[in-house]
Amino acid sequence: MSINKVILLGHIGDIPKTTHFDNGQISKVRLATNSTYTNQQNEKVTETEWHTLVFRGKYSVAAEKYFTKGMKISVEGSLRTREYELNNEKKYITEVLVSSFTFEDSAPNAS
């Protein structure tokens, strides 16, 4: 048995970039998560990780309509690693395919 599940809580880094297709759309946005620890000099250190989120279907529509930079959200999804070539060099990117999300700030107006 194997499980591929990720849960993240963080802040949106920018407005989503949406690509429209004949049969739907996909939106991508970066999410910042922070972790804090105390180093050996007793100083508080905060480290930020950036995650690429991929939204499909109705979640893509909602992301495109409501997401703003700095908004706090939580997401659940699975990890996907893709391979591509740039200047004859293999590159890899890991993304979170979002299966659900929640607005952690007050919900936006559906106007």
C-alpha positions in Angstrom: 0.0 0.0 0.0 1.2 3.5 -0.7 -0.1 6.9 0.1 0.6 10.2 -1.8 -1.1 12.9 0.2 0.1 16.4 1.2 -1.6 19.0 3.5 -0.3 22.6 3.4 -1.3 25.8 5.2 0.2 29.0 3.9 0.0 32.3 2.0 -0.5 32.7 -1.8 2.6 34.3 -3.3 0.9 35.9 -6.4 -2.2 35.8 -8.5 -2.9 32.5 -10.2 -1.7 31.9 -13.8 -4.5 30.2 -15.6 -4.4 28.3 -18.9 -7.7 27.8 -20.7 -8.4 24.7 -22.8 -11.4 23.6 -24.9 -12.4 21.2 -22.2 -11.6 23.3 -19.1 -8.7 25.1 -17.4 -5.8 24.7 -15.1 -4.5 27.4 -12.6 -1.1 27.4 -11.0 -0.1 29.5 -8.0 2.8 29.5 -5.5 2.2 28.9 -1.8 4.6 30.0 0.9 4.8 27.9 4.1 6.9 28.9 7.1 8.6 27.0 9.9 10.3 28.6 12.8 13.0 27.3 15.1 15.6 28.6 17.6 19.2 28.3 16.6 22.2 27.7 18.8 22.6 31.4 19.4 19.1 31.4 20.9 17.8 33.4 17.9 14.4 32.8 16.3 14.8 31.7 12.7 12.0 31.5 10.1 12.5 29.5 7.0 10.1 29.8 4.0 9.3 26.9 1.6 7.6 27.7 -1.8 5.2 25.1 -3.3 3.7 25.1 -6.7 -0.1 24.3 -6.6 -2.1 23.1 -9.6 -5.8 23.6 -9.6 -8.2 21.9 -12.1 -11.8 22.2 -13.0 -14.0 24.1 -10.5 -11.1 24.6 -8.2 -9.2 26.4 -11.0 -12.3 28.6 -11.6 -12.4 29.5 -7.9 -8.6 30.2 -7.8 -8.8 32.5 -10.8 -11.7 34.4 -9.4 -10.9 34.7 -5.7 -7.2 34.2 -5.0 -5.2 37.3 -4.1 -1.5 37.7 -3.1 -1.0 37.1 0.6 -4.3 35.3 1.1 -4.1 32.4 3.6 -5.4 29.0 2.4 -5.1 25.4 3.3 -4.9 22.7 0.6 -5.0 18.9 0.3 -3.6 17.1 -2.6 -1.0 14.8 -4.0 2.6 15.3 -5.2 3.5 15.0 -8.8 7.1 15.3 -10.2 7.5 16.2 -13.9 10.5 16.1 -16.1 11.4 18.6 -18.9 14.4 19.6 -20.9 15.9 23.1 -21.0 19.1 23.9 -22.9 19.7 20.2 -23.3 19.6 19.7 -19.6 17.0 17.6 -17.7 15.0 19.6 -15.1 12.5 18.4 -12.6 9.6 20.1 -10.9 7.4 18.9 -8.1 3.9 20.2 -7.9 0.9 19.7 -5.6 -2.2 18.5 -7.5 -4.9 20.1 -5.3 -8.0 17.9 -4.5 -9.5 20.4 -2.0 -8.8 23.8 -0.4 -10.2 26.1 2.3 -10.0 29.8 2.7 -8.4 30.4 6.1 -9.0 34.2 6.0 -12.6 35.3 5.8 -14.2 33.9 2.7 -14.3 36.2 -0.3 -17.6 37.7 -1.5 -19.1 35.7 -4.3 -20.2 38.7 -6.3 
